[in-house]
Amino acid sequence: MTSSTNPSNQPLPQASAPGTQAPDATEQVVPQITEKQAARINAPARNMVISMIVMVLLLLPVIWLMPQPNKNPYRPTVDLPVIAYEASAQAGYPVAAAEQEGWHYNYARWNTGQADGINYWSTGQVTPSNEFIELIQATNTNPTWVAQTVGQAVPEATVQAGGVDWDVRSLVDADDKSKVTTFYIGEVDGTTVILKGEAEAAEFQALAEATVAYMAAPSSTASPTPSSGIQ
């Protein structure tokens, strides 16, 4: 019997033993770390969390002590009696400063130094329906001043309130067609009064009547007692 030979004299591959598998060269070896090493790794994250908690605890007292903002920006403090009294002294006539239940002022001022030489009293009131009406009052006015003040709006109707005839005009916003500004223009006790806003007709009527009634018996001519403002 002849034995097999290896012509190239190269070593023959060895057969694997049954049930065994050759090692995979690509298999990753997971490194093992000790408890101390793990603690050192986790320390920065733990310290950051502790620092954040300490910062929050330090900030809380500061936040609690800070003054709270006005939660209703449409209702700032307006000391109407004092402002109206001082404005009346400058105007030379009692300015309109009627107060109605359910209404509140969010500003009142005397405007001087106008280019046309016509100084005027102006106030802003928030109505019971949470709408806004501005009141403008001046003397020695003229049609040009009125037209400029109402944005060139033309008369549409005349209504009576408090025994005074008021011209009613309206102006549509050029950028927002759904926004319509209404104007009531009347002559009250030798002054021109213009009411301007987007409120309902009933609220314009109420303010017009209150203004006429106030001008018939103004209270701003007496020296006022300073108050904390109209609420």
Phi and psi in degrees as GROMACS dihedral restraints (atoms count N, CA, C in turn):
[ dihedral_restraints ]
;  ai    aj    ak    al  type     phi  dphi    fc
    3     4     5     6     1   -95.3    20    10
    4     5     6     7     1   142.2    20    10
    6     7     8     9     1   -92.4    20    10
    7     8     9    10     1   150.2    20    10
    9    10    11    12     1   -72.5    20    10
   10    11    12    13     1   144.6    20    10
   12    13    14    15     1  -118.8    20    10
   13    14    15    16     1   159.2    20    10
   15    16    17    18     1  -106.6    20    10
   16    17    18    19     1   101.9    20    10
   18    19    20    21     1   -61.8    20    10
   19    20    21    22     1   -31.3    20    10
   21    22    23    24     1   -92.2    20    10
   22    23    24    25     1    -0.3    20    10
   24    25    26    27     1    58.7    20    10
   25    26    27    28     1    24.2    20    10
   27    28    29    30     1   -88.9    20    10
   28    29    30    31     1   146.4    20    10
   30    31    32    33     1   -65.2    20    10
   31    32    33    34     1   137.5    20    10
   33    34    35    36     1   -79.5    20    10
   34    35    36    37     1   144.4    20    10
   36    37    38    39     1   -64.5    20    10
   37    38    39    40     1   142.5    20    10
   39    40    41    42     1   -87.9    20    10
   40    41    42    43     1   136.4    20    10
   42    43    44    45     1   -74.9    20    10
   43    44    45    46     1   141.4    20    10
   45    46    47    48     1   -76.4    20    10
   46    47    48    49     1   147.2    20    10
   48    49    50    51     1   -69.6    20    10
   49    50    51    52     1   146.7    20    10
   51    52    53    54     1   -58.0    20    10
   52    53    54    55     1   138.6    20    10
   54    55    56    57     1    83.9    20    10
   55    56    57    58     1     3.6    20    10
   57    58    59    60     1  -114.2    20    10
   58    59    60    61     1   157.9    20    10
   60    61    62    63     1  -130.3    20    10
   61    62    63    64     1   137.9    20    10
   63    64    65    66     1   -66.5    20    10
   64    65    66    67     1   142.4    20    10
   66    67    68    69     1   -63.0    20    10
   67    68    69    70     1   139.3    20    10
   69    70    71    72     1   -87.4    20    10
   70    71    72    73     1   121.3    20    10
   72    73    74    75     1   -68.3    20    10
   73    74    75    76     1   -22.4    20    10
   75    76    77    78     1   -89.3    20    10
   76    77    78    79     1    -4.5    20    10
   78    79    80    81     1   -65.0    20    10
   79    80    81    82     1   128.7    20    10
   81    82    83    84     1   -84.7    20    10
   82    83    84    85     1   141.3    20    10
   84    85    86    87     1   -98.5    20    10
   85    86    87    88     1   119.0    20    10
   87    88    89    90     1   -79.5    20    10
   88    89    90    91     1   120.9    20    10
   90    91    92    93     1   -72.5    20    10
   91    92    93    94     1   147.7    20    10
   93    94    95    96     1  -106.7    20    10
   94    95    96    97     1   134.1    20    10
   96    97    98    99     1  -117.3    20    10
   97    98    99   100     1   155.9    20    10
   99   100   101   102     1   -84.8    20    10
  100   101   102   103     1   170.4    20    10
  102   103   104   105     1   -63.7    20    10
  103   104   105   106     1   -37.6    20    10
  105   106   107   108     1   -65.5    20    10
  106   107   108   109     1   -39.8    20    10
  108   109   110   111     1   -65.3    20    10
  109   110   111   112     1   -40.5    20    10
  111   112   113   114     1   -63.3    20    10
  112   113   114   115     1   -39.1    20    10
  114   115   116   117     1   -63.9    20    10
  115   116   117   118     1   -40.5    20    10
  117   118   119   120     1   -66.0    20    10
  118   119   120   121     1   -35.1    20    10
  120   121   122   123     1   -68.6    20    10
  121   122   123   124     1   -40.5    20    10
  123   124   125   126     1   -81.0    20    10
  124   125   126   127     1   -14.4    20    10
  126   127   128   129     1   -59.3    20    10
  127   128   129   130     1   -45.7    20    10
  129   130   131   132     1   -59.7    20    10
  130   131   132   133     1   -42.7    20    10
  132   133   134   135     1   -65.5    20    10
  133   134   135   136     1   -40.8    20    10
  135   136   137   138     1   -65.9    20    10
  136   137   138   139     1   -41.3    20    10
  138   139   140   141     1   -64.9    20    10
  139   140   141   142     1   -36.6    20    10
  141   142   143   144     1   -65.3    20    10
  142   143   144   145     1   -42.2    20    10
  144   145   146   147     1   -62.7    20    10
  145   146   147   148     1   -43.2    20    10
  147   148   149   150     1   -63.2    20    10
  148   149   150   151     1   -39.6    20    10
  150   151   152   153     1   -64.1    20    10
  151   152   153   154     1   -40.6    20    10
  153   154   155   156     1   -64.9    20    10
  154   155   156   157     1   -41.1    20    10
  156   157   158   159     1   -63.2    20    10
  157   158   159   160     1   -42.6    20    10
  159   160   161   162     1   -63.1    20    10
  160   161   162   163     1   -40.5    20    10
  162   163   164   165     1   -63.9    20    10
  163   164   165   166     1   -42.8    20    10
  165   166   167   168     1   -62.4    20    10
  166   167   168   169     1   -43.2    20    10
  168   169   170   171     1   -63.9    20    10
  169   170   171   172     1   -33.8    20    10
  171   172   173   174     1   -73.9    20    10
  172   173   174   175     1   -32.1    20    10
  174   175   176   177     1   -79.4    20    10
  175   176   177   178     1   -28.5    20    10
  177   178   179   180     1   -56.9    20    10
  178   179   180   181     1   -47.7    20    10
  180   181   182   183     1   -61.0    20    10
  181   182   183   184     1   -36.5    20    10
  183   184   185   186     1   -64.4    20    10
  184   185   186   187     1   -43.3    20    10
  186   187   188   189     1   -64.3    20    10
  187   188   189   190     1   -41.2    20    10
  189   190   191   192     1   -64.7    20    10
  190   191   192   193     1   -32.8    20    10
  192   193   194   195     1   -84.5    20    10
  193   194   195   196     1   -11.5    20    10
  195   196   197   198     1   -70.4    20    10
  196   197   198   199     1   142.6    20    10
  198   199   200   201     1   -64.4    20    10
  199   200   201   202     1   138.5    20    10
  201   202   203   204     1   -77.9    20    10
  202   203   204   205     1   139.0    20    10
  204   205   206   207     1   -70.1    20    10
  205   206   207   208     1   159.5    20    10
  207   208   209   210     1   -67.4    20    10
  208   209   210   211     1   115.9    20    10
  210   211   212   213     1   -74.1    20    10
  211   212   213   214     1   -15.6    20    10
  213   214   215   216     1  -123.1    20    10
  214   215   216   217     1    93.2    20    10
  216   217   218   219     1   -65.6    20    10
  217   218   219   220     1   -15.3    20    10
  219   220   221   222     1   -86.6    20    10
  220   221   222   223     1     1.2    20    10
  222   223   224   225     1  -132.6    20    10
  223   224   225   226     1    61.9    20    10
  225   226   227   228     1   -74.6    20    10
  226   227   228   229     1   170.9    20    10
  228   229   230   231     1   -77.6    20    10
  229   230   231   232     1   123.8    20    10
  231   232   233   234     1  -127.8    20    10
  232   233   234   235     1   115.3    20    10
  234   235   236   237     1   -85.4    20    10
  235   236   237   238     1    78.5    20    10
  237   238   239   240     1   -59.4    20    10
  238   239   240   241     1   -46.4    20    10
  240   241   242   243     1   -57.2    20    10
  241   242   243   244     1   -43.6    20    10
  243   244   245   246     1   -67.6    20    10
  244   245   246   247     1   -45.8    20    10
  246   247   248   249     1   -65.0    20    10
  247   248   249   250     1   -42.8    20    10
  249   250   251   252     1   -66.3    20    10
  250   251   252   253     1   -37.9    20    10
  252   253   254   255     1   -63.8    20    10
  253   254   255   256     1   -47.1    20    10
  255   256   257   258     1   -66.2    20    10
  256   257   258   259     1   -39.2    20    10
  258   259   260   261     1   -66.5    20    10
  259   260   261   262     1   -37.6    20    10
  261   262   263   264     1   -62.9    20    10
  262   263   264   265     1   -38.0    20    10
  264   265   266   267     1   -64.1    20    10
  265   266   267   268     1   -37.7    20    10
  267   268   269   270     1   -77.2    20    10
  268   269   270   271     1   -36.3    20    10
  270   271   272   273     1   -74.4    20    10
  271   272   273   274     1   -32.0    20    10
  273   274   275   276     1    87.3    20    10
  274   275   276   277     1     8.8    20    10
  276   277   278   279     1  -152.0    20    10
  277   278   279   280     1   155.8    20    10
  279   280   281   282     1   -71.0    20    10
  280   281   282   283     1   120.6    20    10
  282   283   284   285     1   -76.8    20    10
  283   284   285   286     1   154.5    20    10
  285   286   287   288     1   -73.9    20    10
  286   287   288   289     1   121.0    20    10
  288   289   290   291     1  -142.9    20    10
  289   290   291   292     1    50.4    20    10
  291   292   293   294     1   -69.0    20    10
  292   293   294   295     1   143.4    20    10
  294   295   296   297     1  -119.5    20    10
  295   296   297   298     1   131.3    20    10
  297   298   299   300     1  -123.3    20    10
  298   299   300   301     1   146.9    20    10
  300   301   302   303     1   -65.5    20    10
  301   302   303   304     1   132.1    20    10
  303   304   305   306     1    89.5    20    10
  304   305   306   307     1    -8.8    20    10
  306   307   308   309     1  -104.6    20    10
  307   308   309   310     1   155.0    20    10
  309   310   311   312     1  -149.6    20    10
  310   311   312   313     1   147.1    20    10
  312   313   314   315     1   -83.4    20    10
  313   314   315   316     1   138.9    20    10
  315   316   317   318     1  -113.5    20    10
  316   317   318   319     1    -5.0    20    10
  318   319   320   321     1  -166.0    20    10
  319   320   321   322     1   158.4    20    10
  321   322   323   324     1  -157.0    20    10
  322   323   324   325     1   130.7    20    10
  324   325   326   327     1  -158.0    20    10
  325   326   327   328     1   155.9    20    10
  327   328   329   330     1  -102.3    20    10
  328   329   330   331     1   124.0    20    10
  330   331   332   333     1  -103.2    20    10
  331   332   333   334     1   117.6    20    10
  333   334   335   336     1  -118.4    20    10
  334   335   336   337     1   173.8    20    10
  336   337   338   339     1    69.9    20    10
  337   338   339   340     1    31.2    20    10
  339   340   341   342     1   -74.7    20    10
  340   341   342   343     1   145.8    20    10
  342   343   344   345     1   -63.4    20    10
  343   344   345   346     1   -31.2    20    10
  345   346   347   348     1   -87.1    20    10
  346   347   348   349     1    -0.2    20    10
  348   349   350   351     1    80.5    20    10
  349   350   351   352     1     2.8    20    10
  351   352   353   354     1  -102.6    20    10
  352   353   354   355     1   102.5    20    10
  354   355   356   357     1   -80.1    20    10
  355   356   357   358     1   154.7    20    10
  357   358   359   360     1  -150.9    20    10
  358   359   360   361     1   158.1    20    10
  360   361   362   363     1   -96.7    20    10
  361   362   363   364     1   135.6    20    10
  363   364   365   366     1  -140.2    20    10
  364   365   366   367     1   142.6    20    10
  366   367   368   369     1  -138.0    20    10
  367   368   369   370     1   160.2    20    10
  369   370   371   372     1  -126.2    20    10
  370   371   372   373     1   131.6    20    10
  372   373   374   375     1  -127.3    20    10
  373   374   375   376     1   139.3    20    10
  375   376   377   378     1   -96.7    20    10
  376   377   378   379     1   127.5    20    10
  378   379   380   381     1   -82.8    20    10
  379   380   381   382     1   169.9    20    10
  381   382   383   384     1   -59.0    20    10
  382   383   384   385     1   -26.5    20    10
  384   385   386   387     1   -89.9    20    10
  385   386   387   388     1    11.9    20    10
  387   388   389   390     1    68.7    20    10
  388   389   390   391     1    27.9    20    10
  390   391   392   393     1   -96.6    20    10
  391   392   393   394     1   177.8    20    10
  393   394   395   396     1  -128.3    20    10
  394   395   396   397     1   133.7    20    10
  396   397   398   399     1  -130.2    20    10
  397   398   399   400     1   128.0    20    10
  399   400   401   402     1   -97.2    20    10
  400   401   402   403     1   138.4    20    10
  402   403   404   405     1  -112.0    20    10
  403   404   405   406     1   129.4    20    10
  405   406   407   408     1  -122.9    20    10
  406   407   408   409     1   131.0    20    10
  408   409   410   411     1  -136.5    20    10
  409   410   411   412     1   133.8    20    10
  411   412   413   414     1  -154.4    20    10
  412   413   414   415     1   165.4    20    10
  414   415   416   417     1  -117.9    20    10
  415   416   417   418     1   166.4    20    10
  417   418   419   420     1    56.1    20    10
  418   419   420   421     1    39.4    20    10
  420   421   422   423     1   -84.7    20    10
  421   422   423   424     1   175.8    20    10
  423   424   425   426     1  -148.0    20    10
  424   425   426   427     1   166.4    20    10
  426   427   428   429     1   -57.3    20    10
  427   428   429   430     1   -34.0    20    10
  429   430   431   432     1   -65.5    20    10
  430   431   432   433     1   -44.2    20    10
  432   433   434   435     1   -61.7    20    10
  433   434   435   436     1   -44.0    20    10
  435   436   437   438     1   -62.2    20    10
  436   437   438   439     1   -45.7    20    10
  438   439   440   441     1   -61.7    20    10
  439   440   441   442     1   -40.8    20    10
  441   442   443   444     1   -68.3    20    10
  442   443   444   445     1   -37.2    20    10
  444   445   446   447     1   -67.0    20    10
  445   446   447   448     1   -32.6    20    10
  447   448   449   450     1  -100.5    20    10
  448   449   450   451     1    15.9    20    10
  450   451   452   453     1    65.3    20    10
  451   452   453   454     1    33.1    20    10
  453   454   455   456     1    66.2    20    10
  454   455   456   457     1    19.3    20    10
  456   457   458   459     1   -65.2    20    10
  457   458   459   460     1   140.8    20    10
  459   460   461   462     1   -98.4    20    10
  460   461   462   463     1   151.8    20    10
  462   463   464   465     1   -61.1    20    10
  463   464   465   466     1   141.1    20    10
  465   466   467   468     1  -120.1    20    10
  466   467   468   469     1   -33.4    20    10
  468   469   470   471     1  -160.4    20    10
  469   470   471   472     1   171.8    20    10
  471   472   473   474     1  -129.9    20    10
  472   473   474   475     1   130.9    20    10
  474   475   476   477     1  -124.9    20    10
  475   476   477   478     1   159.7    20    10
  477   478   479   480     1  -112.2    20    10
  478   479   480   481     1   133.6    20    10
  480   481   482   483     1  -146.1    20    10
  481   482   483   484     1   123.2    20    10
  483   484   485   486     1    67.5    20    10
  484   485   486   487     1    23.5    20    10
  486   487   488   489     1    82.2    20    10
  487   488   489   490     1     7.5    20    10
  489   490   491   492     1  -114.9    20    10
  490   491   492   493     1   139.3    20    10
  492   493   494   495     1   -83.8    20    10
  493   494   495   496     1   128.1    20    10
  495   496   497   498     1  -116.1    20    10
  496   497   498   499     1   128.5    20    10
  498   499   500   501     1   -76.7    20    10
  499   500   501   502     1   131.8    20    10
  501   502   503   504     1  -107.0    20    10
  502   503   504   505     1   127.5    20    10
  504   505   506   507     1  -132.9    20    10
  505   506   507   508     1   161.7    20    10
  507   508   509   510     1  -143.4    20    10
  508   509   510   511     1   155.1    20    10
  510   511   512   513     1  -140.8    20    10
  511   512   513   514     1   124.5    20    10
  513   514   515   516     1   -88.8    20    10
  514   515   516   517     1   131.8    20    10
  516   517   518   519     1   -64.6    20    10
  517   518   519   520     1   130.1    20    10
  519   520   521   522     1   -66.3    20    10
  520   521   522   523     1   -29.0    20    10
  522   523   524   525     1   -92.7    20    10
  523   524   525   526     1   -24.6    20    10
  525   526   527   528     1  -135.0    20    10
  526   527   528   529     1    98.2    20    10
  528   529   530   531     1   -63.3    20    10
  529   530   531   532     1   -20.2    20    10
  531   532   533   534     1   -81.3    20    10
  532   533   534   535     1    -9.4    20    10
  534   535   536   537     1   -96.3    20    10
  535   536   537   538     1   114.2    20    10
  537   538   539   540     1  -121.7    20    10
  538   539   540   541     1   123.1    20    10
  540   541   542   543     1   -96.3    20    10
  541   542   543   544     1   130.7    20    10
  543   544   545   546     1  -103.4    20    10
  544   545   546   547     1   144.4    20    10
  546   547   548   549     1  -126.5    20    10
  547   548   549   550     1   135.3    20    10
  549   550   551   552     1  -115.0    20    10
  550   551   552   553     1   126.4    20    10
  552   553   554   555     1  -124.8    20    10
  553   554   555   556     1   121.9    20    10
  555   556   557   558     1  -145.0    20    10
  556   557   558   559     1   158.8    20    10
  558   559   560   561     1  -101.7    20    10
  559   560   561   562     1   115.1    20    10
  561   562   563   564     1  -124.3    20    10
  562   563   564   565     1   113.4    20    10
  564   565   566   567     1    49.8    20    10
  565   566   567   568     1    49.3    20    10
  567   568   569   570     1    77.4    20    10
  568   569   570   571     1     7.9    20    10
  570   571   572   573     1  -121.9    20    10
  571   572   573   574     1   152.4    20    10
  573   574   575   576     1   -92.6    20    10
  574   575   576   577     1   124.6    20    10
  576   577   578   579     1  -116.1    20    10
  577   578   579   580     1   128.5    20    10
  579   580   581   582     1  -120.9    20    10
  580   581   582   583     1   125.6    20    10
  582   583   584   585     1  -105.3    20    10
  583   584   585   586     1   133.4    20    10
  585   586   587   588     1  -139.0    20    10
  586   587   588   589     1   130.0    20    10
  588   589   590   591     1   171.7    20    10
  589   590   591   592     1  -167.9    20    10
  591   592   593   594     1  -119.6    20    10
  592   593   594   595     1    19.1    20    10
  594   595   596   597     1   -76.5    20    10
  595   596   597   598     1   172.7    20    10
  597   598   599   600     1   -73.2    20    10
  598   599   600   601     1   160.2    20    10
  600   601   602   603     1   -59.1    20    10
  601   602   603   604     1   -36.0    20    10
  603   604   605   606     1   -63.1    20    10
  604   605   606   607     1   -34.4    20    10
  606   607   608   609     1   -76.5    20    10
  607   608   609   610     1   -34.3    20    10
  609   610   611   612     1   -63.6    20    10
  610   611   612   613     1   -42.6    20    10
  612   613   614   615     1   -60.9    20    10
  613   614   615   616     1   -42.6    20    10
  615   616   617   618     1   -64.5    20    10
  616   617   618   619     1   -42.9    20    10
  618   619   620   621     1   -69.6    20    10
  619   620   621   622     1   -37.3    20    10
  621   622   623   624     1   -62.5    20    10
  622   623   624   625     1   -44.8    20    10
  624   625   626   627     1   -65.2    20    10
  625   626   627   628     1   -42.2    20    10
  627   628   629   630     1   -64.5    20    10
  628   629   630   631     1   -36.0    20    10
  630   631   632   633     1   -67.2    20    10
  631   632   633   634     1   -44.4    20    10
  633   634   635   636     1   -62.7    20    10
  634   635   636   637     1   -43.7    20    10
  636   637   638   639     1   -63.9    20    10
  637   638   639   640     1   -39.4    20    10
  639   640   641   642     1   -66.8    20    10
  640   641   642   643     1   -43.8    20    10
  642   643   644   645     1   -66.1    20    10
  643   644   645   646     1   -23.6    20    10
  645   646   647   648     1   -72.3    20    10
  646   647   648   649     1   -26.8    20    10
  648   649   650   651     1  -146.2    20    10
  649   650   651   652     1    70.2    20    10
  651   652   653   654     1   -68.6    20    10
  652   653   654   655     1   142.4    20    10
  654   655   656   657     1  -104.2    20    10
  655   656   657   658     1    -7.9    20    10
  657   658   659   660     1   -78.4    20    10
  658   659   660   661     1    -3.7    20    10
  660   661   662   663     1   -78.8    20    10
  661   662   663   664     1   -16.7    20    10
  663   664   665   666     1   -90.3    20    10
  664   665   666   667     1   145.6    20    10
  666   667   668   669     1   -61.5    20    10
  667   668   669   670     1   122.0    20    10
  669   670   671   672     1   -81.6    20    10
  670   671   672   673     1   161.8    20    10
  672   673   674   675     1   -96.1    20    10
  673   674   675   676     1   120.2    20    10
  675   676   677   678     1   -53.6    20    10
  676   677   678   679     1   135.2    20    10
  678   679   680   681     1  -126.0    20    10
  679   680   681   682     1   178.9    20    10
  681   682   683   684     1   -85.4    20    10
  682   683   684   685     1     1.6    20    10
  684   685   686   687     1   113.5    20    10
  685   686   687   688     1   160.8    20    10
  687   688   689   690     1   -79.9    20    10
  688   689   690   691     1   128.3    20    10
